[in-house]
């Protein structure tokens, strides 16, 4: 039987170092918010496969749906021989996403693929080529995804040149001195110095930045973006790949705002761990590309489609939007209590269960990367998996399954408190 040490040796010999791996152990099985490694050690999963498992590991409803589909057929390529489940899921997404206008949805395999296709659709619909994104944003590891992403290391290092006519403006971050007004001013400066707004096809943003540090888009900023897009004929794309499917306490983060996007990109928790993504948007915009312009061999795979139907059923039946708000409130309340003893906690922020803490060295005012890494290491040693994020890697984000049991959640918060205070013994 393999153990973690021998598997790490095989990993180093067989797989490239460019595929960065956080955990020094290997998963053997999982259920809901818990997983066990090949040596039988148990961990509480506050990473959720990077926001993929809002409905938890191996949810029985999702597993049953996939098993049923597995017995029928596993692949035909939707563009060759279509199937009803794809259409039915598109109908459900069209109905669930914000706005009552006519919409259409196309399915793909990964979040980056959804972003690529959203840009293709925007360019086809507008006849324009330029795109504006924001600092700290993450939109994938494909060439266009990297070009849009507002963080160099580790995503862009050594991979350029990137596709042209991609521009960045600062995302509002009050903690770091970027106000809504300053962000909008810089955006308007782009139109003066770098790109004619009549050449801009789309502005793409995350309502809550994921990899960028869980910064929440201010409502007045989004209203200004919508007005700017309407003024210049630019399409507004909401990247909801990490924020979607109950994570923020709504089906989609854009439901917290009074602004409607033209296109939305979806993935991650859409299919409970099966590879599926989507672009949903205004029907007339989605119809802009010619037949054959969209698709992919595995796009809208029937097993993933079946999983997604089950995920939507679970979110509804188990009231996971309400659950996200309850868990998020519990977590933020606990963090507020802990913060009095941990001066490095500069900010606690989040919508619903999409919560993060940012760590700043109180003596220097600089991002405290060392403290962030120490917290992760202490928590992991006690069986709690945490992820960091942010431009300076000084933010800890919490992406536990929304189906987590109360007892397991309470256990995790105890471990988290001990890790934040630098006292691992308290959780043993």
N, C-alpha and C positions, 0 to 999 in steps of 0.2 A: 504494500500500500504506500502511495506517495505521501511525503510529508512536506511542510512548507519549505524547508531548506533545500531539498532536492528539486522541488518545483522551481524555486528561485534560480537555481543553477541551470536548469533546463531552459528557463525563460531567458536568461542572459545569453545563452548560446544560440537560441533559435529565433528570438524576436528582436527587432531593432530598438535601440535606446530612445528613438524619437517617439515611441508610444510610451509616454510617461505613465507610471503606475504608482498610486499612492500607498495602498496597503501592502504590507510585507507578507501577507497570508493569502490563501486561496479558498474561495467559497466552495462548499460542497452541497449545501442545501439551504433553503430559506422559507420562511413563512411570515407573512404580514410584515411586521417591523423588525423581525429578528432574522439573523443568519448564522450559520455554523461553518467553521472552516474545516479543512481536511483532517485536522487533528482534534476535532470535536469541540473547539472553543466557541462560545456563544458571543455574538455582538449585537448591539442595538443599532439599527441602521437609520442614522439621521442624514444620510446622503440621498437615499432613494434612487440610486443609479443616475444621479444629477437630475433630480426633479421628474423622473420617469414613472415613479411608483406611487402616485397619489393614492391608488387603490391597493397598495401593498404588494408584497411578494406572493405570487401564486394564489391570488384570490380565487376561491372555488368557482364563482360565477364566470370569471374570465377563462379559467382553465377548462371548464366544461364547454364553453362556447367554441374554444379552439379545437378541443377534441372532437366535437361534433362536426366541425368544418373539415378537420383532418380526414374523417371517414368519407367525406363527399368528394372533394377535390382540393388540391393544394396550389395549383397554378394553371392559368391558361393564358396569361398576359391579357389584361383588361382590354388593351387596344386590338387584340386579335379576336378573342371570344369573351364578351363582357358577361357580367353577372349582376343579379338584382341587388345583392347586399351592398355593393359599391354605391349604387344609385340611392338606396335607402339611407346609407350613412351620410351621403352628401345632403340629402333632404333634412336629416336631423341637424347637421352642422349649420346649414342655411337658416334653420329655424332658431337655433340656440344662440348664434352670434348676434351682437348688438345691431339694432335697426330693423325696421319692417320693410325696407326696400327689397326689391328682387335681387337674389344672390345666386351664385353658382360656386361649386367647390370641386377642385381637382386634387387627387391624392398622389403622394410621392412616398419616398422611403425614409429620408432623413430630414432633420431640421435645415441643414445647409442646402439640401436640394429644394426644399420649399422656398427658402430665401432666393436662391438662384432663379427659380421659376417666377416668383413674385416680381423680380426685376425684369425678367423677360416680358411678362405680361404688361407691366407698366410702360416699358419702352414701346411695345407693340401698340398699346392703346393711345399713347401720346405722340408717337413719332419723334420722341426726344431721347437723349442718351445719358445725360448726367444724372447722378444720384447723390443725395446728401445723407450722411449718417452722423453719429455723435461719438464724442470721446467716451471711452469706457464701454461702449456697446460691443456686444459679441453676436456675430451672425454666421459663424461656421468656419470650417477649415478648407473649403474649396477656394479657388482663386478669387472669385467674386466675394465669397464670404469673408476671406481674409482682408480683401480691399475695404470692405465695409466695416470690419471690426476695428474698434478704436483703441486697440492695445497691441503694442509691438511684441513684447516678450511674454510668452514663448511662441505666440501664434504666427508671427510674420518673419521672424529672424531667419535669414538665409533663403527665403522663398520668392523674393521679388524678381523681376518687376511684376506689379499687379495691374489688373485692368484699369484703364484710364477713366477720367471724368467721374471720379469718386472723391467727394469732398467731406470734410468733417467740421462740425461746430461743437462747442463745449456743451455738455449736458448739465443742467442745473444741479449744483451741489452746494447748498448753503454751508455745510460743514467745511468745505474747501474754498469758500469765497466766491463761488460762481452763482450769482443770482439769476432768477428768471429773466430779468431785464438784460443782464450781461450776455446770457446765452442768445437771446433774440437779437441783441445788437451785433454780436459776432456773426450770426446767421445773415443779417442784412449786409454786413461788411463783405461776406462771401459774394453776394450779388453785385457789390460795387467793385470788388477787386479780382475775383477769380472766375465767376461763371454767370452768364446771363440767365436770369430766372426762366426765360423763355426756352432755354435748353435743358431745364431740369425736368426729368420724368417723374421722380419720386423723392420723397423724404421718408426714410425708414427709421423707426425708433422702437425701443422697448418701453412699455408703460411702467414697468419696474425693471431696471437693469439687472440682469442675472449675474453673469461673470463679472460685470462692472462693479458690483458691490451692493446690490439691492437698493439703489437710490430710486425713489418714487418720483415719477413725473408730476410736477405741480399742475393742478387743474388749469390755472391761468396760462401756463406755458403751452399746454395742449390746445387751448382755445385759440391762442395766437398762431400756433402752427397751422391749425385748420383754416384760419382766416387768410394766412399767407398762401397756403396751397390753393384756396379758392380764388384768391386775387390773381395768381399767376398760372392757373391751370395745371398745378402740380398734384400728383396723387400722393395721398398719405397712407403709408404702410405701417400697421401696428404689428411688430414681431412679438407674438404671444407664445412663442415656443416654450419658454420656461414658466410663464405666468398663467397659462391656461388650465382649464379643467379642474376648477375649485381651489386651486392653490391659494388665491388671494381672498377667498370667501365669496367669490362670485364665479360663475362659469368661466368668465374671462375678465381680465383686469380692466379692460375698457368699459366694463359696466359700472365702474366706480366714477366714470366721467360723463359729461354731457356732450361729448365729441364723438362723432362716428368716423372711423377710418374708411378708406376706399377698398383696401385689401388687408387681410390678416394672414399671417403665417402661423401654423399650428404644428405641434409634434409632441415629443416627450411623453407626457401622461395620457395622450390621446388613446393609446392602445395598450397601456399597462405593461410595457416592456417589449412588445413586439414592434418591429420597425415600420412605422407609419407616420407620415406627415401630410399636411394639407395646405393649400392656399384657398381661402374663401374671400370672395369679394363681390362688388356690384356686378350684376349679370352682364351689362354691356361692356364692362372692362374685361371681365373674364373671357368674353367671347372674341376679344381682339386678335389673339394669335390664330393663324390658319390651322386647319386640321393637320395633325402630325407634328405641330410645333410644341406640344406639351406631351408628357408621358414618360415612360421608362419601363424597361422589361419587368421590374418587380414592383412598379408603382401601384399602390392599392392592392397589395397581395391579399388574397382571400382569407388567409389565416389571421393576418393583422386586422383586416376589416371586421372579421368576426369578433376579435378581441375588443376592438373599439366599440362596437355595439354593446358588448357586455359592460365595458367601462362606463359608458353613459348610463346604462341601467343601474349600475352600482352607485354612482354619484347621486343619482336621483333617489333610489330606494333607501340608501343609508344616510341621506341628507348631509353629504360631505361639504357642501358650502357652509352650512351652519356649523358643522364640526370643525372646519378650518378656522372659523372665527373664534370658536370656543378654545381650541388648542392654542391659537396664536395669542389670545388674551392671557391664557395661563402662562405661556412662555414669557411674554413681555412683562407680566407682573412679577414673575420670579427673577427675571433679569434686572428689573428695577431695584429689587431688594438686594441682589448681589452687587449691583453697581456701586453702592455706598462703600463696599469693602475692596473694590477693584478700580482704582483711579484711572487705569488705562482704558476703561470703557467710555469712549467719548460720545457714542450715540447708539441708541437702540431704535431700530426702525423696521417698518414692515406693514404690509397689507394682509389681513387674514393670517394664514400660517406661513406666509413668505416673509420670514423675519431674519434679521441679521444684527450683529453688533460690530461696531468699528472700534479698533484699538489704536490709541494714540499715546505715545510716550508723554506723560504730563510734564516732564522736565524740559523736553526739547520741542514738543508740539509736532514731532515727526511721526509718520506711521510706524507702529510698533510691530514689525514683522517677527521679531524674535519671540515676543509674548504670544503672538498668534500661533506660531509653530509649536511653542511649548504647551499651549492649551490643547491643540490637536493631539500632540503626542501623549499628554497625560490622560486625555479622554480615551484614546485608543487603547492605552495600556489597561484601562479599566473596562474596556468592552463597549465603548461608544464611538461610532464612526461620525466624524465631522468633516465638513468641507470648508476651505477658505476661498476667498475670491477678492475682487477689487484690483484696481490698477496697481496698487502697491502690495497686494496680497496680505493686507492687514485687516480683512473683514472675515468673520465667521458667519456662514449662512446655515440655516436650519431647514432641511428638506425631508423631514420624516413623513412616512405614509400618513394620510389623513384617517386611515382606518386603525391606527395604532391603539392598542388597549390602554386604558387609563393607568393600570398598574405598571405597564412597561414604560409609559410616558413619564410617570412619577419617578421611576427608577433612573431613567435617563437624565432627568433634571437634577437629581441628586449627584450623579456622576459629573454633569456639566458644572454644577456649582463648585464641586471640589477641584475640578480642573481649572476653572477661572480663578479660584483663590490660590492655586498652586499647591494644593494639599491632596495628593492622590490617596493618602491613607484613609481619608474620611469616607471614601466610597467603597472600601474593601470590606 
